[in-house]
Amino acid sequence: MNFEKMIETMTPAVYQSLKRAVELGKWPNGDRLSPEQRQTSLRAVIAYDQTKLPEHERTGYINRTKQDGSQHGSDPLEPQVLKILNNN
């Protein structure tokens, strides 16, 4: 089974188990994750997030909305305007 197929067939219970294992650095039975297992599990959690969850539920999501509906800070991907002031 390839990685994409595994993500497609992953159940929410398996996703939660992998996510918890990455957070704690160990499997439910107490065995530690190797660095490779942790990396692969994190990739699986992120891939599952991207394909199955709405943006606000994804790992690493930061809500930038203020109570009035405007955004905190600027979008880091939005081009910034540079103003040059001439002080003569």
N, CA, C and O atoms as a Maestro MAE file, in Angstrom:
{
 s_m_m2io_version
 :::
 2.0.0
}

f_m_ct {
 s_m_title
 :::
 protein
 m_atom[352] {
  # First column is atom index #
  i_m_mmod_type
  r_m_x_coord
  r_m_y_coord
  r_m_z_coord
  i_m_residue_number
  s_m_chain_name
  s_m_pdb_residue_name
  s_m_pdb_atom_name
  i_m_atomic_number
  :::
  1 25 0.855 -1.176 0.000 1 A "MET " " N  " 7
  2 3 0.000 0.000 0.000 1 A "MET " " CA " 6
  3 2 0.897 1.234 0.000 1 A "MET " " C  " 6
  4 15 1.830 1.339 0.796 1 A "MET " " O  " 8
  5 25 0.601 2.164 -0.905 2 A "ASN " " N  " 7
  6 3 1.408 3.378 -0.943 2 A "ASN " " CA " 6
  7 2 0.894 4.400 0.082 2 A "ASN " " C  " 6
  8 15 -0.177 4.231 0.663 2 A "ASN " " O  " 8
  9 25 1.679 5.455 0.287 3 A "PHE " " N  " 7
  10 3 1.392 6.460 1.307 3 A "PHE " " CA " 6
  11 2 0.036 7.125 1.069 3 A "PHE " " C  " 6
  12 15 -0.745 7.280 2.008 3 A "PHE " " O  " 8
  13 25 -0.253 7.519 -0.168 4 A "GLU " " N  " 7
  14 3 -1.503 8.209 -0.480 4 A "GLU " " CA " 6
  15 2 -2.716 7.320 -0.196 4 A "GLU " " C  " 6
  16 15 -3.718 7.791 0.342 4 A "GLU " " O  " 8
  17 25 -2.627 6.047 -0.552 5 A "LYS " " N  " 7
  18 3 -3.720 5.107 -0.311 5 A "LYS " " CA " 6
  19 2 -3.917 4.912 1.198 5 A "LYS " " C  " 6
  20 15 -5.048 4.810 1.675 5 A "LYS " " O  " 8
  21 25 -2.815 4.862 1.936 6 A "MET " " N  " 7
  22 3 -2.896 4.711 3.386 6 A "MET " " CA " 6
  23 2 -3.639 5.896 4.005 6 A "MET " " C  " 6
  24 15 -4.487 5.707 4.877 6 A "MET " " O  " 8
  25 25 -3.325 7.118 3.557 7 A "ILE " " N  " 7
  26 3 -3.989 8.311 4.078 7 A "ILE " " CA " 6
  27 2 -5.466 8.289 3.713 7 A "ILE " " C  " 6
  28 15 -6.317 8.639 4.530 7 A "ILE " " O  " 8
  29 25 -5.767 7.881 2.498 8 A "GLU " " N  " 7
  30 3 -7.153 7.831 2.018 8 A "GLU " " CA " 6
  31 2 -8.011 6.874 2.842 8 A "GLU " " C  " 6
  32 15 -9.191 7.140 3.073 8 A "GLU " " O  " 8
  33 25 -7.430 5.770 3.285 9 A "THR " " N  " 7
  34 3 -8.187 4.753 4.019 9 A "THR " " CA " 6
  35 2 -8.050 4.867 5.538 9 A "THR " " C  " 6
  36 15 -8.645 4.078 6.272 9 A "THR " " O  " 8
  37 25 -7.272 5.838 6.013 10 A "MET " " N  " 7
  38 3 -7.044 5.994 7.451 10 A "MET " " CA " 6
  39 2 -8.343 6.393 8.162 10 A "MET " " C  " 6
  40 15 -9.066 7.277 7.703 10 A "MET " " O  " 8
  41 25 -8.622 5.735 9.276 11 A "THR " " N  " 7
  42 3 -9.815 6.054 10.059 11 A "THR " " CA " 6
  43 2 -9.491 7.187 11.032 11 A "THR " " C  " 6
  44 15 -8.323 7.418 11.345 11 A "THR " " O  " 8
  45 25 -10.509 7.892 11.510 12 A "PRO " " N  " 7
  46 3 -10.268 8.935 12.520 12 A "PRO " " CA " 6
  47 2 -9.584 8.399 13.783 12 A "PRO " " C  " 6
  48 15 -8.789 9.110 14.398 12 A "PRO " " O  " 8
  49 25 -9.878 7.174 14.169 13 A "ALA " " N  " 7
  50 3 -9.245 6.586 15.359 13 A "ALA " " CA " 6
  51 2 -7.744 6.389 15.149 13 A "ALA " " C  " 6
  52 15 -6.944 6.672 16.040 13 A "ALA " " O  " 8
  53 25 -7.372 5.907 13.974 14 A "VAL " " N  " 7
  54 3 -5.947 5.720 13.670 14 A "VAL " " CA " 6
  55 2 -5.256 7.076 13.607 14 A "VAL " " C  " 6
  56 15 -4.143 7.229 14.110 14 A "VAL " " O  " 8
  57 25 -5.910 8.065 12.989 15 A "TYR " " N  " 7
  58 3 -5.364 9.422 12.924 15 A "TYR " " CA " 6
  59 2 -5.100 9.960 14.334 15 A "TYR " " C  " 6
  60 15 -4.019 10.484 14.604 15 A "TYR " " O  " 8
  61 25 -6.080 9.833 15.230 16 A "GLN " " N  " 7
  62 3 -5.915 10.329 16.600 16 A "GLN " " CA " 6
  63 2 -4.781 9.590 17.315 16 A "GLN " " C  " 6
  64 15 -4.028 10.199 18.075 16 A "GLN " " O  " 8
  65 25 -4.658 8.307 17.079 17 A "SER " " N  " 7
  66 3 -3.591 7.517 17.696 17 A "SER " " CA " 6
  67 2 -2.221 7.971 17.202 17 A "SER " " C  " 6
  68 15 -1.294 8.123 17.997 17 A "SER " " O  " 8
  69 25 -2.089 8.188 15.891 18 A "LEU " " N  " 7
  70 3 -0.819 8.668 15.335 18 A "LEU " " CA " 6
  71 2 -0.484 10.062 15.852 18 A "LEU " " C  " 6
  72 15 0.662 10.346 16.200 18 A "LEU " " O  " 8
  73 25 -1.484 10.920 15.900 19 A "LYS " " N  " 7
  74 3 -1.281 12.288 16.371 19 A "LYS " " CA " 6
  75 2 -0.799 12.276 17.827 19 A "LYS " " C  " 6
  76 15 0.123 13.009 18.187 19 A "LYS " " O  " 8
  77 25 -1.415 11.458 18.640 20 A "ARG " " N  " 7
  78 3 -1.025 11.347 20.050 20 A "ARG " " CA " 6
  79 2 0.387 10.771 20.180 20 A "ARG " " C  " 6
  80 15 1.164 11.219 21.023 20 A "ARG " " O  " 8
  81 25 0.715 9.796 19.363 21 A "ALA " " N  " 7
  82 3 2.055 9.200 19.400 21 A "ALA " " CA " 6
  83 2 3.117 10.237 19.045 21 A "ALA " " C  " 6
  84 15 4.180 10.274 19.665 21 A "ALA " " O  " 8
  85 25 2.838 11.073 18.057 22 A "VAL " " N  " 7
  86 3 3.788 12.125 17.670 22 A "VAL " " CA " 6
  87 2 3.934 13.132 18.809 22 A "VAL " " C  " 6
  88 15 5.046 13.554 19.126 22 A "VAL " " O  " 8
  89 25 2.816 13.516 19.422 23 A "GLU " " N  " 7
  90 3 2.850 14.480 20.522 23 A "GLU " " CA " 6
  91 2 3.683 13.975 21.696 23 A "GLU " " C  " 6
  92 15 4.485 14.719 22.260 23 A "GLU " " O  " 8
  93 25 3.490 12.709 22.060 24 A "LEU " " N  " 7
  94 3 4.163 12.147 23.234 24 A "LEU " " CA " 6
  95 2 5.520 11.530 22.932 24 A "LEU " " C  " 6
  96 15 6.352 11.374 23.826 24 A "LEU " " O  " 8
  97 25 5.741 11.179 21.666 25 A "GLY " " N  " 7
  98 3 6.994 10.531 21.301 25 A "GLY " " CA " 6
  99 2 7.019 9.052 21.626 25 A "GLY " " C  " 6
  100 15 8.078 8.426 21.650 25 A "GLY " " O  " 8
  101 25 5.834 8.495 21.878 26 A "LYS " " N  " 7
  102 3 5.764 7.051 22.157 26 A "LYS " " CA " 6
  103 2 4.436 6.497 21.692 26 A "LYS " " C  " 6
  104 15 3.445 7.215 21.564 26 A "LYS " " O  " 8
  105 25 4.443 5.184 21.441 27 A "TRP " " N  " 7
  106 3 3.239 4.481 21.023 27 A "TRP " " CA " 6
  107 2 2.342 4.246 22.228 27 A "TRP " " C  " 6
  108 15 2.792 4.381 23.365 27 A "TRP " " O  " 8
  109 25 1.067 3.894 21.996 28 A "PRO " " N  " 7
  110 3 0.162 3.639 23.130 28 A "PRO " " CA " 6
  111 2 0.672 2.572 24.101 28 A "PRO " " C  " 6
  112 15 0.331 2.605 25.284 28 A "PRO " " O  " 8
  113 25 1.482 1.629 23.619 29 A "ASN " " N  " 7
  114 3 2.019 0.593 24.513 29 A "ASN " " CA " 6
  115 2 3.235 1.069 25.308 29 A "ASN " " C  " 6
  116 15 3.780 0.309 26.109 29 A "ASN " " O  " 8
  117 25 3.668 2.310 25.099 30 A "GLY " " N  " 7
  118 3 4.783 2.871 25.857 30 A "GLY " " CA " 6
  119 2 6.119 2.847 25.142 30 A "GLY " " C  " 6
  120 15 7.058 3.506 25.588 30 A "GLY " " O  " 8
  121 25 6.236 2.106 24.044 31 A "ASP " " N  " 7
  122 3 7.490 2.073 23.286 31 A "ASP " " CA " 6
  123 2 7.743 3.430 22.638 31 A "ASP " " C  " 6
  124 15 6.827 4.057 22.107 31 A "ASP " " O  " 8
  125 25 8.997 3.874 22.689 32 A "ARG " " N  " 7
  126 3 9.357 5.156 22.071 32 A "ARG " " CA " 6
  127 2 9.349 5.054 20.553 32 A "ARG " " C  " 6
  128 15 9.683 4.015 19.984 32 A "ARG " " O  " 8
  129 25 8.956 6.162 19.899 33 A "LEU " " N  " 7
  130 3 9.034 6.242 18.443 33 A "LEU " " CA " 6
  131 2 10.478 6.516 18.059 33 A "LEU " " C  " 6
  132 15 11.150 7.331 18.691 33 A "LEU " " O  " 8
  133 25 10.951 5.841 17.035 34 A "SER " " N  " 7
  134 3 12.268 6.177 16.496 34 A "SER " " CA " 6
  135 2 12.127 7.504 15.756 34 A "SER " " C  " 6
  136 15 11.011 7.891 15.408 34 A "SER " " O  " 8
  137 25 13.222 8.206 15.507 35 A "PRO " " N  " 7
  138 3 13.119 9.457 14.737 35 A "PRO " " CA " 6
  139 2 12.435 9.255 13.380 35 A "PRO " " C  " 6
  140 15 11.673 10.113 12.934 35 A "PRO " " O  " 8
  141 25 12.705 8.133 12.733 36 A "GLU " " N  " 7
  142 3 12.077 7.841 11.443 36 A "GLU " " CA " 6
  143 2 10.571 7.601 11.597 36 A "GLU " " C  " 6
  144 15 9.783 8.073 10.777 36 A "GLU " " O  " 8
  145 25 10.171 6.871 12.638 37 A "GLN " " N  " 7
  146 3 8.750 6.637 12.888 37 A "GLN " " CA " 6
  147 2 8.026 7.942 13.191 37 A "GLN " " C  " 6
  148 15 6.908 8.166 12.729 37 A "GLN " " O  " 8
  149 25 8.669 8.791 13.964 38 A "ARG " " N  " 7
  150 3 8.050 10.073 14.309 38 A "ARG " " CA " 6
  151 2 7.872 10.941 13.066 38 A "ARG " " C  " 6
  152 15 6.829 11.568 12.885 38 A "ARG " " O  " 8
  153 25 8.882 10.975 12.221 39 A "GLN " " N  " 7
  154 3 8.814 11.761 10.992 39 A "GLN " " CA " 6
  155 2 7.713 11.235 10.069 39 A "GLN " " C  " 6
  156 15 6.929 12.017 9.532 39 A "GLN " " O  " 8
  157 25 7.654 9.937 9.885 40 A "THR " " N  " 7
  158 3 6.652 9.341 9.010 40 A "THR " " CA " 6
  159 2 5.248 9.537 9.577 40 A "THR " " C  " 6
  160 15 4.311 9.824 8.833 40 A "THR " " O  " 8
  161 25 5.105 9.382 10.881 41 A "SER " " N  " 7
  162 3 3.803 9.577 11.516 41 A "SER " " CA " 6
  163 2 3.349 11.027 11.406 41 A "SER " " C  " 6
  164 15 2.170 11.287 11.165 41 A "SER " " O  " 8
  165 25 4.258 11.963 11.578 42 A "LEU " " N  " 7
  166 3 3.919 13.375 11.443 42 A "LEU " " CA " 6
  167 2 3.505 13.695 10.015 42 A "LEU " " C  " 6
  168 15 2.548 14.439 9.799 42 A "LEU " " O  " 8
  169 25 4.212 13.142 9.043 43 A "ARG " " N  " 7
  170 3 3.820 13.322 7.632 43 A "ARG " " CA " 6
  171 2 2.404 12.794 7.395 43 A "ARG " " C  " 6
  172 15 1.617 13.414 6.680 43 A "ARG " " O  " 8
  173 25 2.086 11.653 7.993 44 A "ALA " " N  " 7
  174 3 0.759 11.063 7.831 44 A "ALA " " CA " 6
  175 2 -0.311 11.944 8.484 44 A "ALA " " C  " 6
  176 15 -1.384 12.135 7.912 44 A "ALA " " O  " 8
  177 25 -0.031 12.475 9.664 45 A "VAL " " N  " 7
  178 3 -0.979 13.352 10.353 45 A "VAL " " CA " 6
  179 2 -1.241 14.599 9.515 45 A "VAL " " C  " 6
  180 15 -2.394 14.993 9.341 45 A "VAL " " O  " 8
  181 25 -0.195 15.219 9.000 46 A "ILE " " N  " 7
  182 3 -0.347 16.430 8.195 46 A "ILE " " CA " 6
  183 2 -1.094 16.126 6.898 46 A "ILE " " C  " 6
  184 15 -1.953 16.906 6.484 46 A "ILE " " O  " 8
  185 25 -0.778 15.010 6.255 47 A "ALA " " N  " 7
  186 3 -1.465 14.637 5.012 47 A "ALA " " CA " 6
  187 2 -2.943 14.369 5.274 47 A "ALA " " C  " 6
  188 15 -3.795 14.767 4.480 47 A "ALA " " O  " 8
  189 25 -3.248 13.705 6.371 48 A "TYR " " N  " 7
  190 3 -4.651 13.453 6.735 48 A "TYR " " CA " 6
  191 2 -5.364 14.786 6.971 48 A "TYR " " C  " 6
  192 15 -6.476 14.995 6.488 48 A "TYR " " O  " 8
  193 25 -4.716 15.682 7.717 49 A "ASP " " N  " 7
  194 3 -5.286 17.012 7.965 49 A "ASP " " CA " 6
  195 2 -5.647 17.703 6.660 49 A "ASP " " C  " 6
  196 15 -6.750 18.228 6.513 49 A "ASP " " O  " 8
  197 25 -4.724 17.701 5.721 50 A "GLN " " N  " 7
  198 3 -4.910 18.420 4.459 50 A "GLN " " CA " 6
  199 2 -6.042 17.842 3.619 50 A "GLN " " C  " 6
  200 15 -6.725 18.583 2.912 50 A "GLN " " O  " 8
  201 25 -6.247 16.544 3.686 51 A "THR " " N  " 7
  202 3 -7.247 15.921 2.817 51 A "THR " " CA " 6
  203 2 -8.603 15.714 3.479 51 A "THR " " C  " 6
  204 15 -9.617 15.638 2.784 51 A "THR " " O  " 8
  205 25 -8.644 15.621 4.802 52 A "LYS " " N  " 7
  206 3 -9.887 15.228 5.466 52 A "LYS " " CA " 6
  207 2 -10.486 16.271 6.408 52 A "LYS " " C  " 6
  208 15 -11.662 16.169 6.757 52 A "LYS " " O  " 8
  209 25 -9.710 17.267 6.824 53 A "LEU " " N  " 7
  210 3 -10.200 18.211 7.827 53 A "LEU " " CA " 6
  211 2 -10.337 19.617 7.264 53 A "LEU " " C  " 6
  212 15 -9.579 20.007 6.376 53 A "LEU " " O  " 8
  213 25 -11.308 20.387 7.778 54 A "PRO " " N  " 7
  214 3 -11.387 21.791 7.375 54 A "PRO " " CA " 6
  215 2 -10.171 22.550 7.920 54 A "PRO " " C  " 6
  216 15 -9.551 22.120 8.893 54 A "PRO " " O  " 8
  217 25 -9.843 23.659 7.301 55 A "GLU " " N  " 7
  218 3 -8.626 24.398 7.640 55 A "GLU " " CA " 6
  219 2 -8.508 24.701 9.138 55 A "GLU " " C  " 6
  220 15 -7.426 24.559 9.707 55 A "GLU " " O  " 8
  221 25 -9.590 25.109 9.775 56 A "HIS " " N  " 7
  222 3 -9.514 25.514 11.182 56 A "HIS " " CA " 6
  223 2 -9.280 24.348 12.147 56 A "HIS " " C  " 6
  224 15 -9.017 24.583 13.326 56 A "HIS " " O  " 8
  225 25 -9.368 23.099 11.679 57 A "GLU " " N  " 7
  226 3 -9.118 21.934 12.528 57 A "GLU " " CA " 6
  227 2 -7.754 21.296 12.270 57 A "GLU " " C  " 6
  228 15 -7.404 20.308 12.914 57 A "GLU " " O  " 8
  229 25 -6.990 21.843 11.347 58 A "ARG " " N  " 7
  230 3 -5.718 21.232 10.968 58 A "ARG " " CA " 6
  231 2 -4.612 21.523 11.981 58 A "ARG " " C  " 6
  232 15 -4.631 22.538 12.676 58 A "ARG " " O  " 8
  233 25 -3.654 20.610 12.044 59 A "THR " " N  " 7
  234 3 -2.493 20.775 12.898 59 A "THR " " CA " 6
  235 2 -1.739 22.035 12.488 59 A "THR " " C  " 6
  236 15 -1.429 22.227 11.312 59 A "THR " " O  " 8
  237 25 -1.448 22.890 13.465 60 A "GLY " " N  " 7
  238 3 -0.690 24.105 13.200 60 A "GLY " " CA " 6
  239 2 -1.523 25.301 12.781 60 A "GLY " " C  " 6
  240 15 -0.968 26.367 12.517 60 A "GLY " " O  " 8
  241 25 -2.847 25.155 12.713 61 A "TYR " " N  " 7
  242 3 -3.705 26.262 12.294 61 A "TYR " " CA " 6
  243 2 -3.639 27.393 13.321 61 A "TYR " " C  " 6
  244 15 -3.701 27.153 14.527 61 A "TYR " " O  " 8
  245 25 -3.515 28.622 12.832 62 A "ILE " " N  " 7
  246 3 -3.532 29.811 13.687 62 A "ILE " " CA " 6
  247 2 -4.710 30.669 13.243 62 A "ILE " " C  " 6
  248 15 -4.776 31.099 12.091 62 A "ILE " " O  " 8
  249 25 -5.633 30.913 14.160 63 A "ASN " " N  " 7
  250 3 -6.782 31.753 13.864 63 A "ASN " " CA " 6
  251 2 -6.355 33.216 13.985 63 A "ASN " " C  " 6
  252 15 -6.015 33.675 15.076 63 A "ASN " " O  " 8
  253 25 -6.371 33.936 12.890 64 A "ARG " " N  " 7
  254 3 -5.956 35.335 12.874 64 A "ARG " " CA " 6
  255 2 -7.145 36.293 12.870 64 A "ARG " " C  " 6
  256 15 -6.973 37.490 12.638 64 A "ARG " " O  " 8
  257 25 -8.345 35.781 13.124 65 A "THR " " N  " 7
  258 3 -9.534 36.616 13.087 65 A "THR " " CA " 6
  259 2 -9.783 37.267 14.443 65 A "THR " " C  " 6
  260 15 -9.784 36.595 15.474 65 A "THR " " O  " 8
  261 25 -9.993 38.587 14.433 66 A "LYS " " N  " 7
  262 3 -10.354 39.321 15.643 66 A "LYS " " CA " 6
  263 2 -11.856 39.170 15.872 66 A "LYS " " C  " 6
  264 15 -12.572 38.670 15.004 66 A "LYS " " O  " 8
  265 25 -12.326 39.598 17.025 67 A "GLN " " N  " 7
  266 3 -13.753 39.498 17.339 67 A "GLN " " CA " 6
  267 2 -14.608 40.290 16.360 67 A "GLN " " C  " 6
  268 15 -15.750 39.915 16.095 67 A "GLN " " O  " 8
  269 25 -14.066 41.393 15.814 68 A "ASP " " N  " 7
  270 3 -14.848 42.205 14.876 68 A "ASP " " CA " 6
  271 2 -14.799 41.661 13.446 68 A "ASP " " C  " 6
  272 15 -15.382 42.259 12.542 68 A "ASP " " O  " 8
  273 25 -14.116 40.543 13.231 69 A "GLY " " N  " 7
  274 3 -14.057 39.922 11.917 69 A "GLY " " CA " 6
  275 2 -12.826 40.286 11.106 69 A "GLY " " C  " 6
  276 15 -12.544 39.643 10.094 69 A "GLY " " O  " 8
  277 25 -12.080 41.315 11.535 70 A "SER " " N  " 7
  278 3 -10.863 41.679 10.817 70 A "SER " " CA " 6
  279 2 -9.738 40.710 11.187 70 A "SER " " C  " 6
  280 15 -9.880 39.896 12.099 70 A "SER " " O  " 8
  281 25 -8.629 40.811 10.471 71 A "GLN " " N  " 7
  282 3 -7.515 39.888 10.665 71 A "GLN " " CA " 6
  283 2 -6.407 40.506 11.512 71 A "GLN " " C  " 6
  284 15 -6.112 41.693 11.378 71 A "GLN " " O  " 8
  285 25 -5.794 39.710 12.380 72 A "HIS " " N  " 7
  286 3 -4.592 40.109 13.112 72 A "HIS " " CA " 6
  287 2 -3.424 40.037 12.152 72 A "HIS " " C  " 6
  288 15 -3.284 39.059 11.418 72 A "HIS " " O  " 8
  289 25 -2.596 41.044 12.145 73 A "GLY " " N  " 7
  290 3 -1.397 41.008 11.314 73 A "GLY " " CA " 6
  291 2 -1.741 40.922 9.842 73 A "GLY " " C  " 6
  292 15 -2.902 41.022 9.445 73 A "GLY " " O  " 8
  293 25 -0.723 40.738 9.060 74 A "SER " " N  " 7
  294 3 -0.929 40.652 7.620 74 A "SER " " CA " 6
  295 2 -0.696 39.219 7.151 74 A "SER " " C  " 6
  296 15 -0.076 38.409 7.840 74 A "SER " " O  " 8
  297 25 -1.199 38.942 5.986 75 A "ASP " " N  " 7
  298 3 -0.996 37.634 5.380 75 A "ASP " " CA " 6
  299 2 0.460 37.555 4.946 75 A "ASP " " C  " 6
  300 15 0.898 38.381 4.145 75 A "ASP " " O  " 8
  301 25 1.233 36.580 5.453 76 A "PRO " " N  " 7
  302 3 2.652 36.513 5.095 76 A "PRO " " CA " 6
  303 2 2.889 36.252 3.605 76 A "PRO " " C  " 6
  304 15 3.995 36.476 3.112 76 A "PRO " " O  " 8
  305 25 1.888 35.790 2.895 77 A "LEU " " N  " 7
  306 3 2.048 35.537 1.465 77 A "LEU " " CA " 6
  307 2 1.615 36.725 0.608 77 A "LEU " " C  " 6
  308 15 1.824 36.730 -0.605 77 A "LEU " " O  " 8
  309 25 1.018 37.717 1.236 78 A "GLU " " N  " 7
  310 3 0.552 38.907 0.526 78 A "GLU " " CA " 6
  311 2 1.745 39.843 0.267 78 A "GLU " " C  " 6
  312 15 2.538 40.093 1.175 78 A "GLU " " O  " 8
  313 25 1.877 40.363 -0.965 79 A "PRO " " N  " 7
  314 3 2.974 41.302 -1.239 79 A "PRO " " CA " 6
  315 2 2.832 42.557 -0.377 79 A "PRO " " C  " 6
  316 15 1.722 43.021 -0.117 79 A "PRO " " O  " 8
  317 25 3.945 43.087 0.053 80 A "GLN " " N  " 7
  318 3 3.951 44.279 0.892 80 A "GLN " " CA " 6
  319 2 4.368 45.487 0.052 80 A "GLN " " C  " 6
  320 15 5.249 45.391 -0.803 80 A "GLN " " O  " 8
  321 25 3.722 46.620 0.310 81 A "VAL " " N  " 7
  322 3 4.056 47.855 -0.379 81 A "VAL " " CA " 6
  323 2 5.157 48.561 0.385 81 A "VAL " " C  " 6
  324 15 5.071 48.718 1.603 81 A "VAL " " O  " 8
  325 25 6.173 48.979 -0.311 82 A "LEU " " N  " 7
  326 3 7.293 49.685 0.285 82 A "LEU " " CA " 6
  327 2 7.140 51.168 -0.017 82 A "LEU " " C  " 6
  328 15 7.050 51.559 -1.181 82 A "LEU " " O  " 8
  329 25 7.109 51.999 1.027 83 A "LYS " " N  " 7
  330 3 6.984 53.451 0.834 83 A "LYS " " CA " 6
  331 2 8.343 54.078 1.120 83 A "LYS " " C  " 6
  332 15 8.941 53.842 2.169 83 A "LYS " " O  " 8
  333 25 8.818 54.875 0.176 84 A "ILE " " N  " 7
  334 3 10.080 55.580 0.363 84 A "ILE " " CA " 6
  335 2 9.753 57.047 0.594 84 A "ILE " " C  " 6
  336 15 9.155 57.705 -0.257 84 A "ILE " " O  " 8
  337 25 10.148 57.545 1.743 85 A "LEU " " N  " 7
  338 3 9.896 58.939 2.078 85 A "LEU " " CA " 6
  339 2 11.163 59.742 1.850 85 A "LEU " " C  " 6
  340 15 12.252 59.342 2.261 85 A "LEU " " O  " 8
  341 25 11.007 60.876 1.193 86 A "ASN " " N  " 7
  342 3 12.146 61.754 0.923 86 A "ASN " " CA " 6
  343 2 12.107 62.887 1.918 86 A "ASN " " C  " 6
  344 15 11.206 63.725 1.868 86 A "ASN " " O  " 8
  345 25 13.075 62.928 2.829 87 A "ASN " " N  " 7
  346 3 13.155 63.980 3.848 87 A "ASN " " CA " 6
  347 2 14.161 65.024 3.429 87 A "ASN " " C  " 6
  348 15 15.346 64.892 3.731 87 A "ASN " " O  " 8
  349 25 13.717 66.060 2.739 88 A "ASN " " N  " 7
  350 3 14.603 67.152 2.343 88 A "ASN " " CA " 6
  351 2 14.475 68.305 3.265 88 A "ASN " " C  " 6
  352 15 15.150 69.319 3.083 88 A "ASN " " O  " 8
  :::
 }
 m_bond[351] {
  # First column is bond index #
  i_m_from
  i_m_to
  i_m_order
  :::
  1 1 2 1
  2 2 3 1
  3 3 4 2
  4 3 5 1
  5 5 6 1
  6 6 7 1
  7 7 8 2
  8 7 9 1
  9 9 10 1
  10 10 11 1
  11 11 12 2
  12 11 13 1
  13 13 14 1
  14 14 15 1
  15 15 16 2
  16 15 17 1
  17 17 18 1
  18 18 19 1
  19 19 20 2
  20 19 21 1
  21 21 22 1
  22 22 23 1
  23 23 24 2
  24 23 25 1
  25 25 26 1
  26 26 27 1
  27 27 28 2
  28 27 29 1
  29 29 30 1
  30 30 31 1
  31 31 32 2
  32 31 33 1
  33 33 34 1
  34 34 35 1
  35 35 36 2
  36 35 37 1
  37 37 38 1
  38 38 39 1
  39 39 40 2
  40 39 41 1
  41 41 42 1
  42 42 43 1
  43 43 44 2
  44 43 45 1
  45 45 46 1
  46 46 47 1
  47 47 48 2
  48 47 49 1
  49 49 50 1
  50 50 51 1
  51 51 52 2
  52 51 53 1
  53 53 54 1
  54 54 55 1
  55 55 56 2
  56 55 57 1
  57 57 58 1
  58 58 59 1
  59 59 60 2
  60 59 61 1
  61 61 62 1
  62 62 63 1
  63 63 64 2
  64 63 65 1
  65 65 66 1
  66 66 67 1
  67 67 68 2
  68 67 69 1
  69 69 70 1
  70 70 71 1
  71 71 72 2
  72 71 73 1
  73 73 74 1
  74 74 75 1
  75 75 76 2
  76 75 77 1
  77 77 78 1
  78 78 79 1
  79 79 80 2
  80 79 81 1
  81 81 82 1
  82 82 83 1
  83 83 84 2
  84 83 85 1
  85 85 86 1
  86 86 87 1
  87 87 88 2
  88 87 89 1
  89 89 90 1
  90 90 91 1
  91 91 92 2
  92 91 93 1
  93 93 94 1
  94 94 95 1
  95 95 96 2
  96 95 97 1
  97 97 98 1
  98 98 99 1
  99 99 100 2
  100 99 101 1
  101 101 102 1
  102 102 103 1
  103 103 104 2
  104 103 105 1
  105 105 106 1
  106 106 107 1
  107 107 108 2
  108 107 109 1
  109 109 110 1
  110 110 111 1
  111 111 112 2
  112 111 113 1
  113 113 114 1
  114 114 115 1
  115 115 116 2
  116 115 117 1
  117 117 118 1
  118 118 119 1
  119 119 120 2
  120 119 121 1
  121 121 122 1
  122 122 123 1
  123 123 124 2
  124 123 125 1
  125 125 126 1
  126 126 127 1
  127 127 128 2
  128 127 129 1
  129 129 130 1
  130 130 131 1
  131 131 132 2
  132 131 133 1
  133 133 134 1
  134 134 135 1
  135 135 136 2
  136 135 137 1
  137 137 138 1
  138 138 139 1
  139 139 140 2
  140 139 141 1
  141 141 142 1
  142 142 143 1
  143 143 144 2
  144 143 145 1
  145 145 146 1
  146 146 147 1
  147 147 148 2
  148 147 149 1
  149 149 150 1
  150 150 151 1
  151 151 152 2
  152 151 153 1
  153 153 154 1
  154 154 155 1
  155 155 156 2
  156 155 157 1
  157 157 158 1
  158 158 159 1
  159 159 160 2
  160 159 161 1
  161 161 162 1
  162 162 163 1
  163 163 164 2
  164 163 165 1
  165 165 166 1
  166 166 167 1
  167 167 168 2
  168 167 169 1
  169 169 170 1
  170 170 171 1
  171 171 172 2
  172 171 173 1
  173 173 174 1
  174 174 175 1
  175 175 176 2
  176 175 177 1
  177 177 178 1
  178 178 179 1
  179 179 180 2
  180 179 181 1
  181 181 182 1
  182 182 183 1
  183 183 184 2
  184 183 185 1
  185 185 186 1
  186 186 187 1
  187 187 188 2
  188 187 189 1
  189 189 190 1
  190 190 191 1
  191 191 192 2
  192 191 193 1
  193 193 194 1
  194 194 195 1
  195 195 196 2
  196 195 197 1
  197 197 198 1
  198 198 199 1
  199 199 200 2
  200 199 201 1
  201 201 202 1
  202 202 203 1
  203 203 204 2
  204 203 205 1
  205 205 206 1
  206 206 207 1
  207 207 208 2
  208 207 209 1
  209 209 210 1
  210 210 211 1
  211 211 212 2
  212 211 213 1
  213 213 214 1
  214 214 215 1
  215 215 216 2
  216 215 217 1
  217 217 218 1
  218 218 219 1
  219 219 220 2
  220 219 221 1
  221 221 222 1
  222 222 223 1
  223 223 224 2
  224 223 225 1
  225 225 226 1
  226 226 227 1
  227 227 228 2
  228 227 229 1
  229 229 230 1
  230 230 231 1
  231 231 232 2
  232 231 233 1
  233 233 234 1
  234 234 235 1
  235 235 236 2
  236 235 237 1
  237 237 238 1
  238 238 239 1
  239 239 240 2
  240 239 241 1
  241 241 242 1
  242 242 243 1
  243 243 244 2
  244 243 245 1
  245 245 246 1
  246 246 247 1
  247 247 248 2
  248 247 249 1
  249 249 250 1
  250 250 251 1
  251 251 252 2
  252 251 253 1
  253 253 254 1
  254 254 255 1
  255 255 256 2
  256 255 257 1
  257 257 258 1
  258 258 259 1
  259 259 260 2
  260 259 261 1
  261 261 262 1
  262 262 263 1
  263 263 264 2
  264 263 265 1
  265 265 266 1
  266 266 267 1
  267 267 268 2
  268 267 269 1
  269 269 270 1
  270 270 271 1
  271 271 272 2
  272 271 273 1
  273 273 274 1
  274 274 275 1
  275 275 276 2
  276 275 277 1
  277 277 278 1
  278 278 279 1
  279 279 280 2
  280 279 281 1
  281 281 282 1
  282 282 283 1
  283 283 284 2
  284 283 285 1
  285 285 286 1
  286 286 287 1
  287 287 288 2
  288 287 289 1
  289 289 290 1
  290 290 291 1
  291 291 292 2
  292 291 293 1
  293 293 294 1
  294 294 295 1
  295 295 296 2
  296 295 297 1
  297 297 298 1
  298 298 299 1
  299 299 300 2
  300 299 301 1
  301 301 302 1
  302 302 303 1
  303 303 304 2
  304 303 305 1
  305 305 306 1
  306 306 307 1
  307 307 308 2
  308 307 309 1
  309 309 310 1
  310 310 311 1
  311 311 312 2
  312 311 313 1
  313 313 314 1
  314 314 315 1
  315 315 316 2
  316 315 317 1
  317 317 318 1
  318 318 319 1
  319 319 320 2
  320 319 321 1
  321 321 322 1
  322 322 323 1
  323 323 324 2
  324 323 325 1
  325 325 326 1
  326 326 327 1
  327 327 328 2
  328 327 329 1
  329 329 330 1
  330 330 331 1
  331 331 332 2
  332 331 333 1
  333 333 334 1
  334 334 335 1
  335 335 336 2
  336 335 337 1
  337 337 338 1
  338 338 339 1
  339 339 340 2
  340 339 341 1
  341 341 342 1
  342 342 343 1
  343 343 344 2
  344 343 345 1
  345 345 346 1
  346 346 347 1
  347 347 348 2
  348 347 349 1
  349 349 350 1
  350 350 351 1
  351 351 352 2
  :::
 }
}
